[in-house]
């Protein structure tokens, strides 16, 4: 080896940088969801199965489609229709993730999280999309209101 000092210096810097990179990763992870992006939670005075069914109907009223989940799992994932832009070959879709749990004082606690899925170039880079939490969206209130309306609506014949 011609330059052992150079090799040791590079090795020292690279190993020393690992701690900084790990600290940076922890910082990024903790700051990914700000309070404006955190999932929202509501409690409903209904059994879990009835709340699950009401959430599914409320989502269907908003044109969301079922992807996965179930009442026994206590979770539900739904997707909105894909919106495309006429000017550019981009597409946008919203995902709604729900977690249903028994509430402390009875009823069901529903935690909802809306995310936006953007695909900037659907023609040449199909399948390459970014998913980010929605910020300050009224969709949470609309959706929770829909669940409450479904729970209080008379059953369909």
N, C-alpha and C positions, 0 to 999 in steps of 0.2 A: 504494500500500500504506500502510495506516494504521500498522501495527505491525511494521516491518521487524526490529526487535530481537527481538520475540517469535517471529517466523518463524525467524530465525537461531538462536535459543535452542532451539526445538523441533527444528530440523534437526540441530543439534549434539548434542542429547541422543539423538535417534534413531540417528544415525550412530555415536555413542560407545557406544550400547547394543549395536550389532551385534557388537562384539568380545566383550562379556560373554555375549551369547546364544550365540555360537559356542563360547566356552569352556564354557558350561553344556552345550551339546549334546555336546561331546567328553567331558565328565565323565560325562554320562548314558550315552553309548555305551560307555565303558570300564567302567562299573559295572553294565551290564545283566546280564552273566553273572558271578555270583560263583563261586568255586571249587566250591560245592555244586551249581551249575546247569550247569557246563561239561559238554560231551559226554564220555563215557567210552570208553576204548580198550582193546581186548584183542587179543592175537595168537593165531592158531590155526595149528597145523602142518599145513595142508592147502592145496592150490592154490586160487586165487581163485574159480574156477568152482564147485568143490565147497563152498567156504565160503559163497558166494552162495546156492547151492541149500539148504544147511543152514539159513542164516538165514531164507530164505523159508519153509521147513517149520516152523522153530521159531516164527516169527511166526504161521503158520496155526494151530499148536497153541494159541496164545494168542488165537485168534479175530480176528487182524488180517487185513485184506485189502490186496492189492496196489493201489497207486495209480500209481506210475511208477518208472522206473529199469530197470537191466539189468546183467548181468555185464560187458559191454563198457564201460559207462559207469562202473562201479565205484560205483554208488549205488543206493539202494533207498528208497522212501517207502511207508509202510504206515499204515493207519488202523484204530483199534479200532471196535467197534460203537458207535453213538450211545446214550448213556444219557439217559433223561429222568426228570424228577422229577414225582411225582404231585401234590405240593402246589403247585408253581409251574410255569409253562410254560417251564422252562429245560432246556437240554440240555448234555451234556458228552461230549467225545470225546478220545482220545489219539492223537497222531501220533508215529510212530517214523521217524526219518531215519537212514539208514546210509550210511557211506562205506567202501568196501573198497579197500585198497591193498596192493601187495606189501610184505611185511615185510622189514626189512633183512637178517635172517639166514634168509630163506626163509619160506614160509608166507604167511599173509594177516593184515593188520592191519585190524580192524573198529572203526570209530568210530561210536558210537550216541548219539542225542540224542532224549529223550522230551519232548514238549511237550503241554500240556493246552489244549484248545480249549473255551472256555465261551461259551455263548450264553444270556444271562440271561433274555430274554423272546422265546421262539420264536414266540409268536402274533402280537404286534404289531410286533416288530423282527426279523423273520427275516433271517438273513444278517449280522447285526451281532454279531460275536464277538470275543473276545480270545484271544490265544495266548501262553502263558507257559511257560517251561521248568519241568519238574518238579524239585522240590528233594528231595534225600535219599530217593529212592524205591528200594525193593528190586527194581523192575522190571528194572534193568540187570543185576543178578546172575541173576535168573530167566531173562532173555533170553539172556545169554551162556552160562549153563549149558545152555539148550535147544539152542544152536548146537553146543556140545561133544557133547551127547548125540546129536544128529543126525549129527554127523561120525563118531562111533564106532558108531552103530547099523548092523546089517547092511542091505544094500540090500533094498528091497521087491521081491518077485517079481511 
